[in-house]
Amino acid sequence: MRKALATALVSVGTVLVLSGCNPPQGPAGTVADKEIVHNPATKTNERYLTVRKPSGTTARFLVNPGTYDTCRRGSAYPTCDNR
């Protein structure tokens, strides 16, 4: 069961990487935090930004590596991603 699940996850991850999909854009706000989550089973990294929206609430969402590298803490998202 675990092997089948791991194989399925690797297959889905491979398809996403090869298809060049970008995650949906997150809400506008100020970058409050950045996080990289390493998945040892698939040997991949997921990059997340946390933004503080104008309403004061925060939102955490998945971003591509280019966006993660470009957007610094304290910068305005999505403006920081316009390269």
Secondary structure as UniProt FT lines:
FT   HELIX           2..19
FT   STRAND          29..39
FT   TURN            40..43
FT   STRAND          44..52
FT   TURN            54..55
FT   STRAND          58..63
FT   HELIX           65..70
FT   TURN            73..74
FT   STRAND          76..77
FT   HELIX           79..81
//
